[in-house]
Amino acid sequence: MAAPLQPSPAAPPTHGMLFPKLSRLLSFIRFSHTIFALPFALGAMVVAANGAPPLRIFVLIVVAMVFARTAAMVFNRLADWEIDQRNPRTAGRHKLVSRKTAIAVLAASSLAFIATTLLINPACFAFSPLALVILFFYSLTKRFTAFSHFFLGLALGISCLGAWLAVRGHFDFPPFVLAVAVMLWVAGFDLIYATQDLEFDRSTGLHSLVVRLGVPRTLVAAQWLHAAMWLLLCAFGWTARLGMPFYAGLVVIVGALFYEHATARKLDLAAVNQAFFQSNAFVGVVFLAAIIADRAWQ
């Protein structure tokens, strides 16, 4: 069996000189990772609007997503507070903000998310509590199921449904296809990322497919998930009646996925972290650019 990725001790965060508390909070919630889900939600928004939506709706969707993700990440940090302190890879997280501050941010961001959905339309407001339940539930799943990676994917995938609902006020079939594609995409790259915690998860009794399958089979499973994700993106294009610019973007996405998996096979921590952020951010940006190009082309 191939050796698991070896995590290095958490490095102290680099804080901003002018706003150190805000900088620590942004590091605490990994704000930079917002870019993973946002392009897919915005892509769903553009398709639902058949072009550019009203500026008000666009701004409210972005604001709602930021608040929702902030609430989800803070809840995750609070739920895993003691666990993260024992994990060498995450040991520095609890030093960024106090638990009292985290609870306050959780409450504020959750209420702000619900308030923002109220400004969008009644349907979004009605579904907002359910959205928060799904987002929070993921943080508990690693305690009882090896399929927590899919719950993380579900948490990000519902952003596509929310963006579509914000524009049209009702659901249709295409955003569900896209949501499942995002769920599989996230589950795949989370499996790769989770190989860093194999020994820790195993020693603490936490559930993970990496613990169940081992590193080599986990990497193969991630490849299959991303292959299925790509096929579902094709299906989304067909159900949403997208054109050649969109499918051209999917060809580029294949290249990014190949790069990510080729890097993961090296079992190098620094390389995986680089591939995790760069490749997945690139996939989202290309997806959104392909949607925008398709709408402009038509």
Secondary structure, 3 states (H helix, E strand, C coil): CCCCCCCCCCCCCCCCCCCHHHHHHHHHCCHHHHHHCHHHHHHHHHHHHCCCCCHHHHHHHHHHHHHHHHHHHHHHHHHCHHHHHHCCCCCCHHHCCCHHHHHHHHHHHHHHHHHHHHHHCHHHHHHHHHHHHHHHHHHHHCCCCCCHHHHHHHHHHHHHHHHHHHHHCCCCHHHHHHHHHHHHHHHHHHHHHHHHHHHHHHHHCCCCHHHHHCHHHHHHHHHHHHHHHHHHHHHHHHHCCCCHHHHHHHHHHHHHHHHHHHHHCCCCHHHHHHHHHHHHHHHHHHHHHHHHHHHHHC
